[in-house]
Amino acid sequence: MRWFDRSIIAESCGGKFPRSTAFAPLLGRFRGFMASSVLLESPAVNLAGYSGVNMSHESLVEIRDLNFTYDSRPVLTGINMTIPRGKVVAVMGISGCGKTTTLRLIGGQLKPTSGEVRVAGQVVHELDSDGLYALRRRMGMLFQFGALFTDMSVFDNIAFQMREHTDLPETMIRDLVFMKLHAVGLRGAHSLMPTELSGGMARRVALARAIALDPMLIMYDEPFAGLDPISLSIVGELIRKLTDALGASSIVVTHDVQESLKIVDYVYFVSEGKIVAEGTAEEMKHSTVPYVHQFIWGEADGPVPFQYPARPYGEELMERAARRG
């Protein structure tokens, strides 16, 4: 163990270094947090030597032949996805195509009609309550618009799950919270309330909360919605750098094409509950699939029509004229 590991941890525990072997996972968290801070301070640094960084690309999430229906209405049909470890994967498509439903299936909030979702080798819908909650503790979630606890300070929002799911002393929780806030550039805002934050600041606090327990999987539901261009760029850069620093896997559900394509390793395009295209960001930019081309370049004409389905307007006008005559 390196000298700075012992000194930081001992200081957090009242000057005494814990001897229990159960403390080993916490040491890994400290190293991971320090790696993330170093990466954000020095973008060019090589993190391969840090024990907090997982450089393997094996699959963390596997979705196979997934079908899901609400009552009798199909929402997802024949979905197959692979999310490698240490990668950022985007799921794109118009509103209502099943993107957020996919996140809920991965998190176990919903059960598939058929097919399966595997996370870290476990079939999510087959887990009992204890197994599901244990798996969720290894996941982070950034909700649309942040979803911070409005009656808690920035500090307490991030400390909440550490207090709920660990037996860490308050001194160590304090150090970990400040490490997370430092990683997103908001250590100085720890005492503010959510109502005192701008939209971009609130999203960054939500990101710090999502990575509070050093998750293996982080899911982002529309992380760029409602942000100004500067905040949008900052949040996008943080998603990429924190994924790399922590060795986590990230799934980004988003409509923001241009910012997402700057940071993702792979993209799935969903339309009407089906995957219509997949590939790297560069492959998607040059895709000849009409739906993908229209979505990426924001064209009004294409497979996604401007008009809601209805009879031709000319026919309606002629019919009305005939009735009057």
HUWO-V102471 format. One line per field, one symbol per residue. burial: # if it has 16 or more other ideal C-beta (glycine too) atoms within 10 Angstrom, else .. Layout:
BEGIN
burial = ???
END
This chain:
BEGIN
burial = .......##..##....#.......##.########..##......#..#.###....#####..#.#......###.#.#############...#######.####.#.#..#.####...#..#....#..##..#####.##.#....########.#...#.#...######.######.##.##.#.#..#..#########################..#...##.###.#################.##.###.###########.#####.#..##.#.#.######.............................
END
